[in-house]
Amino acid sequence: MKNNHHSLQHGSISILTLIILPISISLTVMVLFIGQITKQRMDLDRAIDDATLAGAMELDQTNTSFTRSINIIDTVLQHSHLNSPIDLSQVRISFGHCPHLSSTLDGVINQQQLNCTFVPATIAVTNPQGLIYVAVDSGNQQGSIILSILDNSLSLHPGTLIHSLAVAGWISPFSSRLTQ
């Protein structure tokens, strides 16, 4: 009788293992996937922030400052330490006279700032006065190889595309400030 009771316990442990093992593996893969997406987004945000601040430092309201700003932004993005390189063809750089959209330096939002338009460098060169903010939009960037492998196994294709936006302005002759 003791042998029969022991074999029943062993059989129930096997069934529990068969149920819990796939759930554990699925949760582990999901945690890895979410962790990788979070890390990729943080790294892209950091690279875009750094490039935007460097670009803002070049703005002095002269025609050549926009070219210098774009060149420094491209250089910073090319040398960023991400797991996968940034696709510069997706990056959009524009210039404006106030912080982008509804974000302001003092936290006060008014209608004039909500309607602030940003223009590409080709337009900014013709009228550089007052254009002291640079916006860098990463566009949709492809995640790392690890993200692609996890994505293919989970069939979550939109998950591997990451995006970031930063705006910085040349506030005084001595500093630049990230505003968004």
Solvent accessible surface area in square Angstrom, and as a share of the most:
residue,aa,sasa,rsa
1,M,209,0.93
2,K,179,0.76
3,N,130,0.67
4,N,99,0.51
5,H,111,0.50
6,H,125,0.56
7,S,65,0.42
8,L,123,0.61
9,Q,93,0.41
10,H,121,0.54
11,G,31,0.29
12,S,57,0.37
13,I,107,0.54
14,S,50,0.32
15,I,106,0.54
16,L,99,0.49
17,T,71,0.41
18,L,128,0.64
19,I,97,0.49
20,I,96,0.49
21,L,96,0.48
22,P,74,0.47
23,I,97,0.49
24,S,47,0.30
25,I,97,0.49
26,S,67,0.44
27,L,90,0.45
28,T,77,0.45
29,V,37,0.21
30,M,91,0.41
31,V,102,0.59
32,L,98,0.49
33,F,10,0.04
34,I,98,0.50
35,G,39,0.38
36,Q,38,0.17
37,I,21,0.11
38,T,66,0.39
39,K,93,0.40
40,Q,5,0.02
41,R,110,0.40
42,M,103,0.46
43,D,17,0.09
44,L,1,0.01
45,D,60,0.31
46,R,132,0.48
47,A,6,0.05
48,I,0,0.00
49,D,39,0.20
50,D,73,0.38
51,A,0,0.00
52,T,0,0.00
53,L,57,0.28
54,A,27,0.21
55,G,0,0.00
56,A,0,0.00
57,M,94,0.42
58,E,51,0.23
59,L,1,0.01
60,D,74,0.38
61,Q,58,0.26
62,T,62,0.36
63,N,78,0.40
64,T,86,0.50
65,S,0,0.00
66,F,0,0.00
67,T,76,0.44
68,R,91,0.33
69,S,0,0.00
70,I,46,0.23
71,N,87,0.45
72,I,59,0.30
73,I,0,0.00
74,D,42,0.22
75,T,63,0.36
76,V,39,0.23
77,L,2,0.01
78,Q,115,0.51
79,H,124,0.56
80,S,32,0.20
81,H,179,0.80
82,L,37,0.18
83,N,90,0.46
84,S,21,0.14
85,P,125,0.79
86,I,18,0.09
87,D,66,0.34
88,L,53,0.26
89,S,76,0.49
90,Q,72,0.32
91,V,13,0.08
92,R,147,0.54
93,I,27,0.14
94,S,25,0.16
95,F,0,0.00
96,G,0,0.00
97,H,95,0.42
98,C,14,0.08
99,P,8,0.05
100,H,32,0.14
101,L,94,0.47
102,S,47,0.30
103,S,26,0.17
104,T,16,0.09
105,L,56,0.28
106,D,109,0.56
107,G,62,0.60
108,V,91,0.52
109,I,96,0.49
110,N,71,0.37
111,Q,120,0.53
112,Q,140,0.62
113,Q,40,0.18
114,L,74,0.37
115,N,95,0.49
116,C,10,0.06
117,T,94,0.55
118,F,35,0.15
119,V,37,0.21
120,P,64,0.40
121,A,15,0.12
122,T,111,0.65
123,I,98,0.50
124,A,1,0.01
125,V,50,0.29
126,T,112,0.65
127,N,101,0.52
128,P,17,0.10
129,Q,125,0.56
130,G,31,0.29
131,L,17,0.09
132,I,38,0.19
133,Y,9,0.04
134,V,0,0.00
135,A,4,0.03
136,V,0,0.00
137,D,42,0.22
138,S,0,0.00
139,G,15,0.14
140,N,86,0.44
141,Q,5,0.02
142,Q,95,0.42
143,G,4,0.04
144,S,5,0.03
145,I,138,0.70
146,I,93,0.47
147,L,0,0.00
148,S,33,0.21
149,I,110,0.56
150,L,22,0.11
151,D,5,0.02
152,N,100,0.51
153,S,81,0.52
154,L,63,0.31
155,S,79,0.51
156,L,85,0.42
157,H,116,0.52
158,P,108,0.68
159,G,15,0.15
160,T,8,0.05
161,L,75,0.37
162,I,7,0.04
163,H,92,0.41
164,S,6,0.04
165,L,63,0.31
166,A,0,0.00
167,V,0,0.00
168,A,0,0.00
169,G,0,0.00
170,W,51,0.18
171,I,70,0.36
172,S,40,0.26
173,P,98,0.61
174,F,176,0.73
175,S,54,0.35
176,S,26,0.17
177,R,126,0.46
178,L,60,0.30
179,T,23,0.13
180,Q,83,0.37
